[in-house]
Structure formats: structure tokens, C-alpha cells
């Protein structure tokens, strides 16, 4: 699963906005999805030294469900 973030411009890069997709992040920020994609692309290519957006791949493990022992009833 990927999450899309806008981060602060300091060394900490703290999340300002977090979304499940570029489209959702763009809507939250009032910008176009193309703006996010272009900014990330220019940053990765070295054209820009900074980028306010990050895409992070996270592992999501299924939640463990509690099994109730109903045999005592």
C-alpha cells in the first residue's frame, strides 16, 4: 500500500497532509494531481533539489482477530 504526503520543508519533513492516493492529496491541497506528479518527477531526476511531496510504500498486515471460545456456554 502506498501513502501520499505533503511534508514540511525543513529537515524533519513532517507530514502536513496524508492521503491514500495522489488524487486525494491533490484534492485536499486544492491543486492538480499533475502538480504532485511533476514535482516528484523533477525531484527524482535531479532537476530540483527539494520536493514537498513523498510517496511511501508501507506494509499492511491483516489484523489479528480475537477468537472467542464459546464452548463454555
Secondary structure, DSSP 4 states (H G I P E B T S, - for coil): -EEEEEE-SSTT--EEEEESSHHHHHHHHTS-HHHHHHHHHHHHHTS-S--SEEEEE---PPPPPPPP-GGG-
